Amino acid sequence: MPAIEADDAAQVSARVAAQLNAAVRDAGSLALSMFGKPIKQWTKGPSSSPVCEADIAVDALLRQRLAGGGNAFAWLSEETADDATRLTARYVWVVDPIDGTRAYITEQPDWAISAALIEQGRPIAACLYAPALDEFFAARAGAGSTLNGGAIAATPGADLHGLRVAGPQKFLERLSAILPPFAKVAFAGAAACTRRAGPLRCCLCRRQ
C-alpha cells in the first residue's frame, strides 16, 4: 500500500485509517509468528526495559508500511532513535511496536501492536491489536471506536468515584494516594473491567 500524502485533513483521516489498520494487522501477524519461539532479547535504558528482536522487526515493518508520506510526516517509535524534526511536523506516526514486551517474552498473551497518527498534537487515527487474544481496537476522528468491528464507547461519568482498577501492585499503591477509594482488581483479571485490557498496564472503569 503506498504511503499517504499530507493533503486535506479529512481525506487523510479516512485514508490513513485503512492503511494503518492493514499495517498493524500485518505487524501483529509478524509478531505472532515469532511468539513463543527462541528469540534474542536484551535491556535498554536506566530502567533496564526489555527489548527483543520481535520489537525491532515489527518496528521496521510498520515504518516501511507507514512512513514516507513526505516531509510533513514524522516518526516517533519506542524502538527508533528520536528525530527532532517531529516537533515541527504536521503529522507524526507514534508507535510502540510491541506494547507489553515483558509479557511477550514470557509467553503471556497480554501484549499488542500500538500505533497512531497525530495531526498537530491531536490523534486522527489509532489501532491497538492484540493478536494472541484476537482483539483489534481501532479509532478514527469523527468515526468513533471499534473492537473487532463492533462499536465501543467509554462508560459515561463525570468523576472518578466507583472505579475498579487493575495493574501492578506497586502502581495500585501509588494510585491509592491520589485517587478516591477504588476497588482493586487482580491484574490477570483486567478483562473483567473492559472485556480485556490487552497490554495496558492499568485499566480503569466505572462499576456497572
ZAMI-651135 format. One record per residue: residue in three letters; x, y, z of N, C-alpha, C in turn. Coordinates in Angstrom, 2 decimals, decimal comma. Atoms other than C-alpha are relative to their C-alpha. Layout:
SITE/residu/n_east/n_north/n_up/ca_east/ca_north/ca_up/c_east/c_north/c_up
SITE/ALA/X/Y/Z/X/Y/Z/X/Y/Z .
...
***
This chain:
SITE/residu/n_east/n_north/n_up/ca_east/ca_north/ca_up/c_east/c_north/c_up
SITE/MET/0,85/-1,19/0,00/0,00/0,00/0,00/0,89/1,24/0,00 .
SITE/PRO/-0,86/-1,17/0,04/1,57/3,36/-0,96/-0,22/0,90/1,21 .
SITE/ALA/0,10/-0,91/-1,13/2,30/5,91/1,75/-0,96/1,13/-0,35 .
SITE/ILE/0,93/-1,08/0,22/-0,34/8,58/2,17/0,74/1,32/-0,13 .
SITE/GLU/-0,59/-1,31/0,15/0,38/12,18/1,26/-0,69/0,96/0,95 .
SITE/ALA/0,55/-0,98/-0,93/-0,12/15,15/3,57/-0,79/1,04/-0,78 .
SITE/ASP/0,81/-0,99/0,70/-3,02/16,98/1,95/-1,19/0,36/0,88 .
SITE/ASP/1,18/-0,35/-0,76/-6,58/17,60/3,11/-0,18/-0,91/1,21 .
SITE/ALA/0,04/0,77/-1,25/-7,00/16,52/6,76/-1,13/-1,03/0,01 .
SITE/ALA/1,13/0,92/0,00/-10,43/14,93/6,26/0,30/-1,22/-0,86 .
SITE/GLN/-0,35/1,11/0,87/-9,17/12,83/3,37/1,07/-0,88/0,63 .
SITE/VAL/-1,06/0,75/-0,67/-6,08/11,86/5,32/-0,58/-0,90/1,07 .
SITE/SER/0,59/0,77/-1,08/-8,18/10,72/8,28/-0,66/-1,26/-0,52 .
SITE/ALA/0,69/1,16/0,55/-10,25/8,38/6,12/0,98/-0,98/-0,62 .
SITE/ARG/-0,93/0,89/0,68/-7,39/7,01/4,03/0,99/-0,64/0,96 .
SITE/VAL/-1,02/0,51/-0,90/-4,94/6,65/6,88/-0,54/-1,12/0,88 .
SITE/ALA/0,57/1,05/-0,83/-7,35/4,51/8,89/0,14/-1,36/-0,68 .
SITE/ALA/-0,11/1,26/0,73/-7,40/1,83/6,18/1,46/-0,44/-0,08 .
SITE/GLN/-1,41/0,34/0,09/-3,63/1,99/5,72/0,55/-0,46/1,35 .
SITE/LEU/-0,47/0,34/-1,35/-2,99/1,90/9,46/-0,53/-1,36/0,43 .
SITE/ASN/0,59/1,28/-0,39/-5,38/-0,99/10,07/0,73/-1,17/-0,67 .
SITE/ALA/-0,66/1,08/0,74/-3,75/-3,10/7,36/1,43/-0,21/0,49 .
SITE/ALA/-1,39/0,11/-0,44/-0,21/-2,32/8,53/0,09/-0,62/1,39 .
SITE/VAL/-0,03/0,52/-1,36/-0,98/-3,05/12,18/-0,39/-1,48/0,02 .
SITE/ARG/0,36/1,42/0,07/-2,68/-6,35/11,31/1,19/-0,83/-0,49 .
SITE/ASP/-1,16/0,72/0,50/0,37/-7,41/9,31/1,11/-0,05/1,05 .
SITE/ALA/-1,00/-0,02/-1,07/2,65/-6,33/12,16/-0,36/-0,99/1,09 .
SITE/GLY/0,44/0,97/-1,00/0,57/-8,39/14,56/0,25/-1,43/-0,45 .
SITE/SER/-0,25/1,34/0,53/0,86/-11,42/12,30/1,49/-0,34/0,09 .
SITE/LEU/-1,44/0,22/-0,11/4,63/-10,99/12,20/0,40/-0,30/1,44 .
SITE/ALA/-0,33/0,22/-1,41/4,86/-10,70/15,98/-0,49/-1,35/0,49 .
SITE/LEU/0,57/1,28/-0,44/2,60/-13,71/16,47/0,81/-1,17/-0,55 .
SITE/SER/-0,79/1,07/0,60/4,78/-15,78/14,13/1,30/-0,24/0,77 .
SITE/MET/-1,22/0,12/-0,80/7,75/-15,14/16,46/-0,30/-0,31/1,46 .
SITE/PHE/0,42/0,15/-1,40/5,77/-15,51/19,69/0,22/-1,44/0,47 .
SITE/GLY/-0,21/1,32/-0,56/6,82/-18,41/21,88/1,19/-0,75/-0,57 .
SITE/LYS/-1,17/0,63/0,60/9,94/-19,13/19,83/1,27/0,61/0,59 .
SITE/PRO/-1,26/-0,56/-0,52/13,59/-18,66/20,87/0,39/1,27/-0,78 .
SITE/ILE/-0,37/-1,25/0,64/14,48/-15,02/20,14/1,02/0,74/0,87 .
SITE/LYS/-0,97/-0,80/-0,74/17,24/-12,63/21,12/-0,72/1,06/0,81 .
SITE/GLN/0,58/-1,05/-0,86/16,44/-10,26/23,97/1,10/0,67/0,80 .
SITE/TRP/-0,97/-0,79/-0,76/18,27/-7,53/25,86/-0,75/1,10/0,74 .
SITE/THR/0,64/-1,09/-0,74/17,60/-4,48/28,04/0,55/1,33/-0,48 .
SITE/LYS/-0,43/-1,33/0,41/17,83/-0,75/27,44/-0,34/1,01/1,09 .
SITE/GLY/0,30/-1,11/-0,89/17,94/2,48/29,45/0,26/-0,28/1,46 .
SITE/PRO/-0,26/0,14/-1,44/18,34/3,11/33,16/-0,97/-0,92/0,72 .
SITE/SER/1,00/0,88/-0,63/15,18/1,13/33,93/0,14/-1,44/-0,47 .
SITE/SER/-0,22/1,35/0,54/16,53/-1,92/32,07/-1,27/-0,58/-0,62 .
SITE/SER/1,20/0,47/0,68/13,39/-2,15/29,95/0,36/-1,09/-1,00 .
SITE/PRO/-0,32/1,09/0,93/13,28/-5,39/27,97/-0,28/0,35/-1,45 .
SITE/VAL/0,17/-0,13/1,44/13,66/-5,42/24,20/0,31/-1,36/-0,60 .
SITE/CYS/-0,31/1,25/0,68/13,60/-8,37/21,84/0,01/0,24/-1,50 .
SITE/GLU/-0,12/-0,18/1,44/14,21/-8,94/18,16/-1,36/0,16/-0,68 .
SITE/ALA/1,33/-0,20/0,57/10,46/-9,05/17,55/-0,38/1,47/0,04 .
SITE/ASP/0,24/-1,45/-0,07/10,22/-5,41/18,74/0,59/0,69/-1,23 .
SITE/ILE/-0,71/-0,66/1,09/12,77/-4,41/16,11/-0,60/-0,38/-1,35 .
SITE/ALA/0,59/0,45/1,27/11,22/-6,50/13,33/-1,35/0,68/-0,26 .
SITE/VAL/1,31/-0,63/0,15/7,74/-5,08/13,95/0,17/1,49/-0,27 .
SITE/ASP/-0,26/-1,42/0,22/9,11/-1,54/14,15/0,39/0,25/-1,46 .
SITE/ALA/-0,44/-0,16/1,38/10,82/-1,98/10,78/-1,15/-0,18/-0,98 .
SITE/LEU/1,14/0,22/0,88/7,67/-3,38/9,17/-0,93/1,20/0,00 .
SITE/LEU/0,93/-1,13/-0,07/5,49/-0,54/10,42/0,59/1,25/-0,65 .
SITE/ARG/-0,61/-1,18/0,60/7,97/2,12/9,38/-0,01/-0,11/-1,52 .
SITE/GLN/0,03/0,21/1,45/8,19/0,61/5,90/-1,40/0,23/-0,55 .
SITE/ARG/1,38/-0,11/0,48/4,40/0,48/5,58/-0,61/1,37/0,20 .
SITE/LEU/0,68/-1,24/-0,35/3,55/3,82/7,15/0,79/1,27/-0,35 .
SITE/ALA/-0,79/-1,21/0,20/6,42/6,29/6,76/0,21/0,25/-1,49 .
SITE/GLY/-0,29/-0,32/1,39/7,37/8,06/3,57/-1,06/0,85/-0,66 .
SITE/GLY/1,05/-0,85/0,57/4,40/10,40/3,13/0,43/1,42/-0,24 .
SITE/GLY/-0,47/-1,35/0,22/6,60/13,42/2,51/0,52/0,63/1,27 .
SITE/ASN/-0,62/-0,67/-1,13/8,26/15,92/4,81/-0,98/0,33/1,12 .
SITE/ALA/0,99/-0,34/-1,03/5,00/16,59/6,64/-0,18/-1,12/1,00 .
SITE/PHE/0,18/1,15/-0,88/5,13/13,11/8,20/1,30/-0,30/0,75 .
SITE/ALA/-1,16/0,35/-0,82/7,48/12,30/11,08/-0,27/-1,32/0,71 .
SITE/TRP/0,07/1,33/-0,60/8,15/9,14/13,07/0,48/0,06/1,44 .
SITE/LEU/-0,40/0,11/-1,41/8,24/8,52/16,84/-0,34/-1,40/0,46 .
SITE/SER/0,20/1,39/-0,41/8,74/4,95/17,98/0,85/-0,30/1,22 .
SITE/GLU/-0,74/0,40/-1,19/9,82/3,35/21,22/1,31/-0,70/-0,35 .
SITE/GLU/-1,18/0,76/0,38/12,39/1,34/19,29/0,84/0,67/-1,08 .
SITE/THR/-0,76/-0,74/1,00/13,78/4,03/16,96/0,57/1,26/0,64 .
SITE/ALA/-0,60/-1,23/-0,51/16,16/6,89/17,74/-0,89/1,19/-0,33 .
SITE/ASP/0,90/-1,14/0,19/14,17/10,11/18,19/0,60/0,98/-1,01 .
SITE/ASP/-0,40/-0,99/0,99/14,29/12,71/15,43/-0,73/1,30/0,33 .
SITE/ALA/0,59/-1,26/-0,44/13,71/16,32/16,48/-0,88/0,65/-1,05 .
SITE/THR/0,85/-0,60/1,03/12,06/17,14/13,15/-1,48/-0,27/0,25 .
SITE/ARG/1,41/0,29/-0,30/8,89/15,57/14,53/-0,66/1,17/0,73 .
SITE/LEU/0,55/-1,10/-0,80/8,47/18,66/16,73/-0,65/1,07/-0,87 .
SITE/THR/0,58/-1,01/0,90/7,63/20,81/13,71/-0,83/-0,63/-1,11 .
SITE/ALA/0,77/0,68/1,05/5,92/18,19/11,54/-1,50/0,12/0,25 .
SITE/ARG/1,46/-0,06/-0,14/2,20/18,48/10,86/-0,54/-1,34/0,47 .
SITE/TYR/0,45/1,34/-0,35/1,75/14,71/11,13/1,15/-0,79/0,61 .
SITE/VAL/-1,00/0,85/-0,65/3,57/12,28/13,41/-0,60/-1,39/0,22 .
SITE/TRP/0,36/1,38/-0,33/3,31/8,49/13,48/0,59/-0,30/1,38 .
SITE/VAL/-0,45/0,37/-1,35/3,52/7,33/17,12/-0,23/-1,50/0,16 .
SITE/VAL/0,05/1,46/0,06/4,33/3,65/17,52/0,66/-0,64/1,23 .
SITE/ASP/-0,65/0,91/-0,93/5,00/1,07/20,20/-0,10/-1,37/-0,66 .
SITE/PRO/0,07/1,23/0,80/5,91/-2,00/18,13/-0,59/-1,19/0,74 .
SITE/ILE/0,62/1,00/-0,86/5,17/-4,43/20,96/-0,20/0,64/1,37 .
SITE/ASP/0,35/-0,59/-1,29/3,40/-2,82/23,89/-0,25/-1,17/0,95 .
SITE/GLY/0,09/1,15/-0,89/4,00/-5,33/26,65/1,08/-1,02/-0,31 .
SITE/THR/-1,09/0,91/0,36/7,40/-6,78/25,77/0,26/-1,04/1,09 .
SITE/ARG/-0,22/0,98/-1,09/7,75/-8,39/29,21/-0,96/-1,18/-0,14 .
SITE/ALA/0,98/1,07/0,19/4,56/-10,34/28,61/0,35/-0,83/-1,23 .
SITE/TYR/-0,32/0,70/1,25/5,65/-11,20/25,08/1,11/-1,02/0,19 .
SITE/ILE/-1,14/0,91/-0,11/8,99/-12,72/26,03/-0,23/-1,10/1,04 .
SITE/THR/0,33/1,06/-0,96/7,43/-14,69/28,90/-1,22/-0,80/-0,46 .
SITE/GLU/1,06/0,77/0,65/4,78/-16,08/26,52/-1,37/0,18/0,65 .
SITE/GLN/1,34/-0,35/-0,46/1,82/-14,33/28,13/-0,72/0,75/-1,13 .
SITE/PRO/0,71/-0,56/1,16/-0,92/-13,08/25,80/-0,24/1,51/0,06 .
SITE/ASP/0,36/-1,41/-0,17/-1,25/-9,52/27,16/1,04/0,95/-0,60 .
SITE/TRP/-0,87/-0,92/0,73/0,76/-7,64/24,52/-0,72/0,41/-1,28 .
SITE/ALA/0,70/-0,49/1,19/-0,21/-5,65/21,47/0,90/0,87/-0,84 .
SITE/ILE/-0,62/-0,95/0,90/0,87/-3,60/18,50/-0,80/1,30/0,14 .
SITE/SER/0,69/-1,27/-0,21/0,05/0,07/19,15/0,55/1,05/-0,97 .
SITE/ALA/-0,45/-1,03/0,95/0,16/2,83/16,52/-1,10/1,03/-0,21 .
SITE/ALA/0,97/-1,07/0,22/-1,49/6,17/15,83/0,63/1,07/-0,88 .
SITE/LEU/-0,45/-1,17/0,75/-1,26/9,16/13,53/-0,51/1,24/0,72 .
SITE/ILE/0,32/-1,24/-0,70/-1,16/12,55/15,25/0,10/1,16/-0,97 .
SITE/GLU/-0,04/-1,21/0,82/-2,04/15,77/13,47/0,04/1,21/0,92 .
SITE/GLN/-0,18/-1,21/-0,79/-0,72/18,90/15,15/-0,44/-0,21/1,45 .
SITE/GLY/0,23/0,27/-1,42/-0,91/17,32/18,58/-1,27/-0,77/0,33 .
SITE/ARG/1,25/0,71/-0,26/-4,26/15,54/18,16/-0,06/-1,28/-0,83 .
SITE/PRO/0,09/1,27/0,75/-4,80/11,86/17,20/-1,15/0,03/-1,00 .
SITE/ILE/1,08/0,09/0,98/-6,78/11,31/14,00/-0,30/-1,44/-0,38 .
SITE/ALA/0,26/1,43/0,24/-6,44/7,52/13,70/0,92/-0,80/0,90 .
SITE/ALA/-0,81/0,83/-0,91/-5,21/4,78/16,02/-0,47/-1,44/-0,04 .
SITE/CYS/0,31/1,43/-0,07/-5,06/0,99/16,32/0,77/-0,62/1,16 .
SITE/LEU/-0,66/0,85/-0,99/-4,23/-1,45/19,10/-0,44/-1,42/-0,29 .
SITE/TYR/0,31/1,38/0,41/-4,02/-5,08/18,04/0,71/-0,98/0,91 .
SITE/ALA/-0,52/1,06/-0,87/-3,59/-7,95/20,50/-0,24/-1,33/-0,72 .
SITE/PRO/0,25/1,20/0,82/-3,16/-10,90/18,10/-0,13/-1,28/0,79 .
SITE/ALA/0,11/1,22/-0,80/-2,70/-13,52/20,82/-1,38/-0,13/0,63 .
SITE/LEU/1,35/-0,01/-0,55/-6,15/-12,52/22,10/-1,07/0,18/-1,08 .
SITE/ASP/0,89/-0,24/1,11/-7,66/-11,91/18,66/-0,90/1,20/0,27 .
SITE/GLU/0,75/-1,23/-0,26/-8,69/-8,38/19,63/0,65/1,17/-0,74 .
SITE/PHE/-0,49/-1,10/0,81/-8,36/-5,42/17,29/-0,83/1,25/0,31 .
SITE/PHE/0,65/-1,27/-0,34/-9,20/-1,95/18,61/0,40/1,03/-1,05 .
SITE/ALA/-0,29/-1,05/0,98/-9,46/0,90/16,08/-0,84/1,23/0,30 .
SITE/ALA/0,73/-1,25/-0,20/-10,48/4,54/16,27/0,41/1,00/-1,06 .
SITE/ARG/-0,28/-1,05/0,97/-10,74/7,44/13,86/-0,77/1,25/0,39 .
SITE/ALA/0,64/-1,27/-0,36/-11,52/11,09/14,49/-1,32/0,16/-0,75 .
SITE/GLY/1,31/-0,20/0,60/-15,21/11,67/13,88/-0,74/-1,27/-0,34 .
SITE/ALA/0,65/1,26/0,38/-15,97/7,98/13,38/-0,11/-0,97/1,17 .
SITE/GLY/0,13/0,86/-1,17/-15,77/6,53/16,91/1,05/-1,09/0,06 .
SITE/SER/-0,95/1,09/-0,25/-14,01/3,39/18,13/-0,69/-1,34/-0,16 .
SITE/THR/0,55/1,34/0,18/-14,46/-0,30/17,46/0,91/-1,05/0,63 .
SITE/LEU/-0,73/1,19/-0,42/-13,41/-3,67/18,85/-0,45/-1,14/-0,89 .
SITE/ASN/0,32/1,04/0,98/-13,25/-6,37/16,17/-1,20/0,39/-0,87 .
SITE/GLY/1,03/-0,49/0,90/-15,53/-4,21/14,04/-1,28/0,46/0,66 .
SITE/GLY/1,20/-0,43/-0,71/-18,20/-3,61/16,71/0,24/1,29/0,76 .
SITE/ALA/-0,16/-1,30/-0,65/-18,76/-0,12/18,10/0,17/-0,16/1,50 .
SITE/ILE/-0,21/-0,04/-1,44/-17,49/0,57/21,63/0,04/1,45/0,44 .
SITE/ALA/-0,04/-1,36/-0,54/-17,60/3,61/23,89/0,40/-0,05/1,46 .
SITE/ALA/-0,37/-0,09/-1,40/-16,29/4,75/27,23/-1,25/0,04/0,87 .
SITE/THR/1,11/-0,06/-0,94/-18,56/4,28/30,22/-0,26/1,45/0,37 .
SITE/PRO/0,26/-1,41/-0,33/-20,32/7,61/30,89/0,27/0,29/1,47 .
SITE/GLY/-0,26/-0,42/-1,37/-19,46/9,55/34,01/0,84/1,26/0,02 .
SITE/ALA/-0,70/-1,28/-0,08/-18,05/12,86/35,18/1,03/0,05/1,11 .
SITE/ASP/-0,99/-0,02/-1,07/-15,86/11,86/38,12/0,65/-1,37/0,11 .
SITE/LEU/-0,77/1,22/-0,15/-13,54/9,12/39,36/-0,52/-0,94/1,08 .
SITE/HIS/0,54/0,86/-1,05/-15,75/7,63/42,07/-0,60/-1,28/-0,61 .
SITE/GLY/0,56/1,26/0,45/-16,78/4,00/41,75/0,86/-0,73/-1,01 .
SITE/LEU/-0,90/0,64/0,96/-13,70/2,87/39,83/0,43/-1,39/0,43 .
SITE/ARG/-0,74/1,24/-0,21/-12,21/-0,58/39,51/1,31/0,15/-0,77 .
SITE/VAL/-1,30/-0,22/0,61/-8,50/-0,54/38,74/0,81/-1,28/0,01 .
SITE/ALA/-0,86/1,17/0,10/-6,25/-3,33/37,50/1,39/0,46/-0,38 .
SITE/GLY/-1,37/-0,37/0,32/-2,48/-3,07/37,43/0,97/-0,63/0,98 .
SITE/PRO/-1,00/0,51/-0,94/0,79/-3,99/39,14/-0,23/0,54/1,41 .
SITE/GLN/0,29/-0,37/-1,38/0,57/-3,88/42,94/0,63/1,33/0,40 .
SITE/LYS/-0,66/-1,24/-0,39/3,12/-1,09/43,36/-0,67/1,21/-0,65 .
SITE/PHE/0,70/-1,08/0,69/1,28/1,01/40,80/-1,32/0,31/0,69 .
SITE/LEU/1,26/-0,19/-0,70/-2,02/0,47/42,60/0,22/0,73/1,33 .
SITE/GLU/-0,31/-0,66/-1,26/-0,40/1,56/45,85/0,24/1,49/-0,20 .
SITE/ARG/-0,23/-1,42/0,29/0,74/4,82/44,27/-1,31/0,70/-0,34 .
SITE/LEU/1,29/-0,59/0,34/-2,73/5,42/42,83/-0,85/0,24/1,23 .
SITE/SER/0,80/-0,12/-1,21/-4,27/4,90/46,26/0,24/1,32/0,72 .
SITE/ALA/-0,35/-1,24/-0,68/-2,51/8,04/47,46/-0,60/1,22/-0,69 .
SITE/ILE/0,47/-1,18/0,73/-4,03/10,31/44,80/-1,43/-0,12/-0,52 .
SITE/LEU/1,36/0,20/0,52/-7,37/8,77/43,73/-1,00/-0,18/1,13 .
SITE/PRO/1,04/0,38/-0,97/-10,70/8,45/45,54/0,06/-1,50/0,21 .
SITE/PRO/-0,02/1,45/-0,24/-11,22/4,98/47,06/-0,49/-0,77/-1,23 .
SITE/PHE/0,38/0,80/1,16/-11,40/2,33/44,35/0,20/-1,47/0,31 .
SITE/ALA/-0,13/1,45/-0,16/-11,75/-1,42/44,04/1,18/-0,49/-0,80 .
SITE/LYS/-1,16/0,55/0,69/-8,54/-3,24/43,20/-0,37/-1,34/-0,63 .
SITE/VAL/0,27/1,23/0,72/-8,82/-5,97/40,60/1,33/-0,67/-0,30 .
SITE/ALA/-1,23/0,73/0,30/-6,18/-8,67/40,22/0,40/0,26/-1,44 .
SITE/PHE/-0,47/-0,39/1,32/-4,02/-7,76/37,22/-0,43/-0,98/-1,07 .
SITE/ALA/0,39/1,01/0,98/-4,79/-11,04/35,48/-1,48/0,05/-0,33 .
SITE/GLY/1,42/-0,09/0,23/-8,46/-10,22/35,80/-0,43/1,29/-0,63 .
SITE/ALA/0,33/-1,29/0,61/-8,28/-6,98/33,87/-1,15/-0,11/-0,98 .
SITE/ALA/1,08/0,19/0,96/-10,71/-8,46/31,38/-1,35/0,31/0,62 .
SITE/ALA/1,27/-0,28/-0,67/-13,44/-8,00/33,98/-0,37/1,45/-0,11 .
SITE/CYS/0,28/-1,43/0,07/-13,10/-4,26/33,55/-0,49/0,41/-1,39 .
SITE/THR/0,35/-0,44/1,35/-13,20/-3,79/29,78/0,08/-1,15/-0,98 .
SITE/ARG/-0,06/1,22/0,78/-13,58/-7,31/28,39/1,43/-0,52/-0,03 .
SITE/ARG/-1,40/0,39/-0,06/-9,81/-7,37/28,06/0,83/1,27/-0,17 .
SITE/ALA/-0,79/-1,22/0,05/-7,23/-4,68/28,71/1,14/-0,11/-0,98 .
SITE/GLY/-1,13/0,15/0,88/-4,73/-6,11/26,24/1,27/0,23/0,77 .
SITE/PRO/-1,27/-0,20/-0,67/-1,25/-4,89/27,14/-0,03/1,13/0,99 .
SITE/LEU/0,03/-1,20/-0,82/-2,44/-1,88/29,07/0,37/-0,29/1,44 .
SITE/ARG/-0,48/0,19/-1,37/-0,74/-1,53/32,42/-1,09/0,26/1,02 .
SITE/CYS/1,06/-0,34/-0,95/-3,81/-0,06/34,03/-1,32/0,13/-0,74 .
SITE/CYS/1,32/-0,06/0,61/-7,49/-0,39/33,23/-0,94/0,61/1,02 .
SITE/LEU/0,92/-0,65/-0,92/-9,97/1,99/34,80/-1,40/-0,04/-0,59 .
SITE/CYS/1,37/0,00/0,49/-13,71/1,61/34,53/-0,95/0,22/1,17 .
SITE/ARG/1,02/-0,27/-1,00/-16,89/2,53/36,37/-0,80/-1,26/0,27 .
SITE/ARG/0,83/1,18/-0,34/-18,88/-0,12/38,23/-1,32/0,06/-0,77 .
SITE/GLN/1,26/0,06/0,75/-21,86/-1,22/36,18/-1,15/-0,29/0,95 .
***
